[in-house]
Amino acid sequence: MTLEKVNDRLKAANLGVTIHARGKGSLLSLRAKVPPKNGDGSPKWQYISLGLQNNPAGLKRAELEAKKLSVQIGLREFQWSDWVEPEQDQPETIAAWIERYEIEYFNRRSRTPKSETTWKTDYKQPFGQLPPDEPLTAEVLRQSILDTEPDTRNRKRRTDALRRLAKFAGVDLDTRALRGDYSPKRLTPRDLPTDKEISEWRDLINNERWQWAFGLMATYGLRDHEIFHVDLESLRESPILILTDNLHGGGKTGRRKVYPYHPEWYDQWHLWNISLVPQVTGKTNAALGNRVINAFARYGFRKPYNLRHCWAVRTVEYGVSTTLAAEQMGHSEREHCQTYHHWIGDDVHQREHDRVLRNPNRPLPPVSMI
């Protein structure tokens, strides 16, 4: 007997109740649409803890309890007092709930360098802004969200993280009005370097390994850590770069091909010379990326991600479709247009306009008969 099979039976019977394994030790809970605990308002989806273990015996009992709950709801005889023990004098702290949530998080996914980085960035950091010794309440969570600046990435990340924590703990928290309207278009446009400036910056780097890394990022628009995910043997034979997904938990978006823009840089900068890969260590992509950022900063270049932005803009001038460019960058076409095309300047639009007008086969207006 498994949790999935039990829920399949409950769904087939159309009982309106499901069973979930939650919290420390993955204890079983029921989830159904029931009246609020204070008796005010219409029924809403809520968890009811059973305190049963997620094992065959616990699942058998939980299935019976689910049927019992469905009958009570159908007869409008549901009472919270039948299901919830009197509240303890000392409610569980936020720290305890976060500890439980971390256990549940890694029960649902493998603990790899990639998932560890996601946990640290998207959950642990937002959770770290909460008062650990206070009870977990909607008011505390809401105030923590409001402490962030509206319509920012920080507001979006904290809202998403605290919403998931609230759902896990059974806390009623409506975040729809709090999440804001964050969009990459709200970011301050970067002062992107020209291709000439990129070439000059590269020449200023007096370490041949980091000079190679700089050239690779500029030519292929890689994320900073992705220079350590390159299929090096393939790069030595061809300017078409292949990113692998078998190092340090994989790259952010897995295996893909990337084409050089400008292809001349492949030969000019000896990018085929794979012996020049920087020799660094790092257990996660974030650690590897920090090595790149710190190395470039030593040579005065403090925004290596700008090389990626420049590659994206350059594909427009080459006439590469947004679909293909997005695939090569490893994200969706929607993200590509929202984020990277935001950095296209007037000079790029003007050059593209001039190029199109030079096409002898371009559409022409009808000849006036007057």
C-alpha positions as CSV (number, residue, x, y, z in Angstrom):
1,M,0.0,0.0,0.0
2,T,1.3,3.4,-1.0
3,L,0.1,7.0,-0.4
4,E,-0.4,7.4,-4.2
5,K,-2.6,4.3,-4.4
6,V,-4.7,5.3,-1.4
7,N,-5.3,8.8,-2.9
8,D,-6.2,7.3,-6.2
9,R,-8.9,5.3,-4.5
10,L,-10.2,8.4,-2.7
11,K,-10.2,10.4,-5.9
12,A,-12.1,7.6,-7.7
13,A,-14.7,7.6,-5.0
14,N,-15.0,11.4,-5.4
15,L,-14.7,12.0,-1.6
16,G,-13.1,15.4,-1.8
17,V,-10.4,14.4,0.7
18,T,-6.7,13.6,0.1
19,I,-3.9,12.3,2.3
20,H,-0.6,14.0,2.6
21,A,2.7,13.2,4.3
22,R,4.0,16.4,6.0
23,G,6.3,17.7,8.6
24,K,9.0,16.0,10.7
25,G,8.8,12.3,10.1
26,S,6.4,12.8,7.2
27,L,3.3,12.3,9.5
28,L,0.0,11.9,7.7
29,S,-2.6,14.7,7.4
30,L,-5.9,15.0,5.6
31,R,-6.6,17.8,3.2
32,A,-10.2,18.9,2.5
33,K,-12.4,21.9,2.1
34,V,-13.7,22.6,5.6
35,P,-15.0,25.7,7.6
36,P,-12.3,28.0,9.2
37,K,-11.4,27.1,12.8
38,N,-12.9,30.4,14.1
39,G,-16.2,29.6,12.4
40,D,-16.2,32.7,10.3
41,G,-16.3,32.6,6.5
42,S,-16.8,30.0,3.9
43,P,-15.1,26.6,3.8
44,K,-11.5,26.5,2.4
45,W,-8.9,23.9,1.7
46,Q,-7.1,23.1,5.0
47,Y,-4.9,20.3,6.5
48,I,-6.0,18.2,9.4
49,S,-3.2,16.4,11.2
50,L,-3.7,12.7,12.1
51,G,-0.4,12.1,13.8
52,L,-0.1,8.8,11.9
53,Q,3.1,7.4,10.4
54,N,3.4,7.0,6.6
55,N,3.4,3.2,6.6
56,P,0.9,0.6,5.6
57,A,-0.8,0.6,9.0
58,G,-0.9,4.4,9.1
59,L,-2.2,4.6,5.6
60,K,-5.0,2.1,6.3
61,R,-6.2,4.1,9.3
62,A,-5.8,7.4,7.3
63,E,-8.0,6.1,4.5
64,L,-10.8,5.3,7.0
65,E,-10.4,8.7,8.6
66,A,-10.7,10.3,5.1
67,K,-13.9,8.5,4.5
68,K,-15.2,9.6,7.9
69,L,-14.3,13.2,7.2
70,S,-16.0,13.1,3.8
71,V,-19.2,11.8,5.4
72,Q,-19.1,14.6,8.0
73,I,-18.6,17.3,5.3
74,G,-21.4,15.8,3.2
75,L,-23.8,15.8,6.2
76,R,-22.6,19.3,7.3
77,E,-21.7,17.8,10.7
78,F,-18.0,18.6,10.6
79,Q,-16.6,20.0,13.9
80,W,-12.9,20.9,14.4
81,S,-13.2,19.6,18.0
82,D,-13.6,16.1,16.6
83,W,-10.3,16.3,14.8
84,V,-7.9,18.7,16.7
85,E,-6.5,18.3,20.1
86,P,-6.5,21.4,22.4
87,E,-3.7,23.7,21.5
88,Q,-0.5,23.4,23.5
89,D,0.6,26.2,25.7
90,Q,3.9,26.5,23.8
91,P,3.3,26.5,20.0
92,E,6.1,25.3,17.7
93,T,8.6,27.9,16.8
94,I,9.5,29.2,13.3
95,A,12.9,27.5,13.6
96,A,11.2,24.1,14.2
97,W,8.9,24.5,11.2
98,I,11.8,25.5,9.0
99,E,13.7,22.4,10.1
100,R,10.7,20.3,9.2
101,Y,10.3,22.0,5.9
102,E,13.9,21.3,5.0
103,I,13.5,17.6,5.7
104,E,10.3,17.5,3.5
105,Y,12.1,19.5,0.8
106,F,14.9,17.0,0.5
107,N,12.5,14.1,0.8
108,R,10.9,15.3,-2.5
109,R,14.2,15.7,-4.4
110,S,17.7,14.4,-4.4
111,R,20.3,16.2,-2.3
112,T,22.7,17.4,-5.0
113,P,25.0,20.4,-5.3
114,K,22.3,22.0,-7.6
115,S,19.4,21.3,-5.2
116,E,21.6,22.5,-2.2
117,T,22.2,25.8,-4.0
118,T,18.4,26.2,-4.8
119,W,17.6,25.5,-1.1
120,K,20.2,28.0,0.1
121,T,19.2,30.8,-2.4
122,D,15.4,30.4,-2.7
123,Y,14.5,29.2,0.8
124,K,17.1,29.4,3.5
125,Q,18.0,33.0,2.8
126,P,14.3,34.2,2.9
127,F,13.6,32.0,5.9
128,G,16.7,33.5,7.7
129,Q,14.8,36.9,7.9
130,L,12.2,35.4,10.2
131,P,12.4,35.6,14.0
132,P,13.4,31.9,14.8
133,D,12.0,31.7,18.3
134,E,8.5,33.1,17.6
135,P,5.4,31.0,16.7
136,L,4.7,30.7,13.0
137,T,1.8,33.0,12.3
138,A,0.3,34.6,9.2
139,E,1.1,38.0,10.8
140,V,4.8,37.3,11.2
141,L,5.1,36.0,7.6
142,R,3.1,38.9,6.2
143,Q,5.3,41.5,8.0
144,S,8.5,39.8,6.7
145,I,7.2,40.1,3.1
146,L,6.3,43.7,3.7
147,D,9.8,44.4,4.9
148,T,11.1,43.9,1.3
149,E,10.8,46.6,-1.3
150,P,7.7,46.2,-3.5
151,D,8.0,45.0,-7.2
152,T,11.5,43.6,-6.7
153,R,13.1,40.2,-7.2
154,N,13.7,40.1,-3.4
155,R,10.0,40.6,-2.7
156,K,9.0,37.9,-5.2
157,R,11.5,35.4,-3.8
158,R,10.5,36.0,-0.2
159,T,6.8,35.9,-1.0
160,D,7.2,32.6,-2.9
161,A,9.3,31.0,-0.1
162,L,7.0,32.1,2.8
163,R,3.9,31.1,0.9
164,R,5.2,27.5,0.6
165,L,6.2,27.5,4.3
166,A,2.8,28.7,5.3
167,K,1.1,26.0,3.2
168,F,3.3,23.3,4.7
169,A,2.5,24.5,8.2
170,G,-1.2,24.9,7.6
171,V,-1.1,28.6,8.1
172,D,-3.7,30.6,6.2
173,L,-1.7,33.2,4.3
174,D,-3.0,35.0,1.2
175,T,0.0,36.4,-0.7
176,R,-1.7,37.3,-4.0
177,A,-1.7,41.0,-3.1
178,L,1.8,40.9,-1.7
179,R,3.9,39.3,-4.5
180,G,4.0,42.5,-6.5
181,D,4.8,43.1,-10.2
182,Y,8.5,42.2,-10.5
183,S,9.7,41.9,-14.1
184,P,13.2,42.0,-15.7
185,K,12.0,45.1,-17.5
186,R,12.0,47.0,-14.2
187,L,15.7,46.5,-13.9
188,T,18.0,49.4,-14.6
189,P,19.4,48.9,-18.1
190,R,23.1,48.0,-18.1
191,D,25.8,49.9,-19.9
192,L,26.9,47.1,-22.1
193,P,30.4,47.2,-23.6
194,T,30.9,47.3,-27.4
195,D,32.6,44.4,-29.1
196,K,35.7,46.6,-29.4
197,E,35.7,47.2,-25.7
198,I,35.2,43.5,-25.0
199,S,38.2,42.7,-27.1
200,E,40.3,45.4,-25.3
201,W,39.2,44.1,-21.9
202,R,40.3,40.6,-22.9
203,D,43.7,41.9,-24.0
204,L,44.2,43.6,-20.6
205,I,44.0,40.2,-18.8
206,N,47.6,39.0,-18.4
207,N,46.7,35.5,-17.2
208,E,46.3,33.3,-20.3
209,R,43.8,30.9,-18.6
210,W,41.5,33.7,-17.5
211,Q,41.9,35.4,-20.8
212,W,40.7,32.2,-22.5
213,A,37.7,32.0,-20.1
214,F,36.8,35.6,-20.8
215,G,37.0,34.9,-24.6
216,L,34.8,31.8,-24.2
217,M,32.1,33.7,-22.3
218,A,32.1,36.6,-24.8
219,T,32.0,34.3,-27.9
220,Y,29.3,31.9,-26.6
221,G,27.3,34.0,-24.1
222,L,27.9,31.5,-21.2
223,R,26.9,31.9,-17.6
224,D,30.0,32.3,-15.5
225,H,30.0,28.7,-14.1
226,E,29.3,27.2,-17.5
227,I,32.9,27.4,-18.7
228,F,33.5,24.4,-16.5
229,H,30.7,22.4,-18.2
230,V,32.1,22.5,-21.7
231,D,32.7,19.4,-23.8
232,L,36.4,20.2,-24.2
233,E,37.3,17.5,-26.7
234,S,34.4,18.6,-29.0
235,L,35.5,22.3,-28.7
236,R,39.0,21.4,-29.8
237,E,37.6,20.0,-33.0
238,S,34.8,22.4,-33.8
239,P,33.7,26.0,-33.0
240,I,30.3,24.7,-32.1
241,L,30.4,24.5,-28.3
242,I,28.6,21.7,-26.5
243,L,27.6,22.1,-22.8
244,T,27.5,18.9,-20.8
245,D,25.3,18.2,-17.8
246,N,27.5,15.8,-15.8
247,L,29.6,18.0,-13.7
248,H,28.9,19.4,-10.2
249,G,25.3,18.3,-10.3
250,G,24.8,19.5,-13.9
251,G,24.6,22.9,-15.5
252,K,21.5,25.1,-14.9
253,T,19.7,24.0,-18.0
254,G,21.4,20.8,-19.1
255,R,23.1,19.7,-22.3
256,R,22.9,22.0,-25.3
257,K,24.8,23.4,-28.3
258,V,25.9,27.0,-28.6
259,Y,27.2,28.7,-31.7
260,P,29.9,31.4,-31.8
261,Y,29.0,35.0,-32.5
262,H,31.6,36.2,-33.7
263,P,33.1,32.9,-35.1
264,E,36.3,34.7,-35.8
265,W,37.1,34.9,-32.1
266,Y,37.3,31.1,-31.9
267,D,40.5,31.1,-34.0
268,Q,41.7,34.6,-33.1
269,W,41.6,33.9,-29.4
270,H,42.7,30.2,-29.6
271,L,39.5,29.0,-27.9
272,W,40.3,25.6,-29.3
273,N,43.2,25.4,-27.0
274,I,41.5,23.5,-24.2
275,S,44.7,23.3,-22.1
276,L,43.9,26.8,-21.0
277,V,40.9,26.0,-18.9
278,P,41.3,27.7,-15.5
279,Q,42.3,25.2,-12.8
280,V,39.8,26.0,-10.0
281,T,37.7,23.9,-7.5
282,G,34.2,24.4,-6.3
283,K,31.5,22.0,-5.1
284,T,28.6,23.9,-6.6
285,N,27.9,26.0,-9.6
286,A,27.6,29.0,-7.3
287,A,31.1,28.4,-6.0
288,L,32.5,28.0,-9.5
289,G,30.7,31.2,-10.6
290,N,32.2,33.1,-7.7
291,R,35.7,32.0,-8.8
292,V,35.1,33.5,-12.2
293,I,33.6,36.7,-10.8
294,N,36.5,37.2,-8.4
295,A,39.1,36.4,-11.1
296,F,37.7,38.9,-13.5
297,A,37.4,41.6,-10.8
298,R,41.2,41.3,-10.2
299,Y,41.6,42.5,-13.8
300,G,39.1,45.3,-13.4
301,F,36.1,43.6,-15.2
302,R,33.4,43.4,-12.5
303,K,30.3,42.4,-14.5
304,P,31.1,39.2,-16.4
305,Y,27.4,38.5,-16.9
306,N,27.4,41.5,-19.3
307,L,29.3,39.3,-21.8
308,R,26.2,37.1,-21.9
309,H,23.9,40.1,-22.4
310,C,26.2,41.2,-25.3
311,W,26.0,37.8,-26.9
312,A,22.2,38.0,-26.8
313,V,22.1,41.4,-28.4
314,R,24.7,40.3,-31.0
315,T,22.4,37.4,-32.2
316,V,19.9,40.0,-33.1
317,E,22.4,41.8,-35.4
318,Y,23.3,38.4,-36.9
319,G,19.6,37.8,-37.6
320,V,19.3,34.7,-35.4
321,S,15.7,34.0,-34.5
322,T,14.7,34.5,-30.9
323,T,13.6,30.8,-30.7
324,L,17.1,29.5,-31.6
325,A,18.9,32.2,-29.6
326,A,16.8,31.3,-26.5
327,E,17.6,27.6,-26.9
328,Q,21.3,28.2,-27.1
329,M,21.2,30.4,-24.0
330,G,19.3,27.7,-22.1
331,H,16.0,29.4,-21.3
332,S,12.5,30.0,-22.7
333,E,11.8,32.4,-25.6
334,R,9.6,34.4,-23.3
335,E,12.4,34.9,-20.9
336,H,14.8,35.7,-23.7
337,C,12.5,38.5,-25.1
338,Q,11.7,39.9,-21.6
339,T,15.2,39.9,-20.3
340,Y,17.8,40.1,-23.0
341,H,16.0,42.2,-25.6
342,H,15.5,44.8,-22.9
343,W,19.2,45.6,-23.4
344,I,19.0,46.3,-27.1
345,G,19.9,49.9,-27.7
346,D,18.9,52.4,-30.4
347,D,22.2,51.8,-32.2
348,V,21.3,48.2,-32.7
349,H,17.8,49.0,-34.0
350,Q,19.3,51.5,-36.4
351,R,21.9,49.1,-37.8
352,E,19.2,46.4,-38.3
353,H,16.9,48.9,-40.0
354,D,19.7,50.0,-42.4
355,R,20.6,46.4,-43.1
356,V,17.0,45.5,-44.0
357,L,16.7,48.5,-46.3
358,R,19.8,47.5,-48.2
359,N,18.1,44.2,-49.2
360,P,17.2,44.5,-52.9
361,N,14.4,42.1,-52.4
362,R,12.7,44.0,-49.6
363,P,9.0,44.8,-50.0
364,L,8.2,48.0,-51.8
365,P,5.1,50.2,-51.6
366,P,2.7,50.3,-54.6
367,V,3.5,52.8,-57.4
368,S,1.3,55.8,-57.2
369,M,-1.0,56.3,-60.2
370,I,-1.3,60.0,-59.7
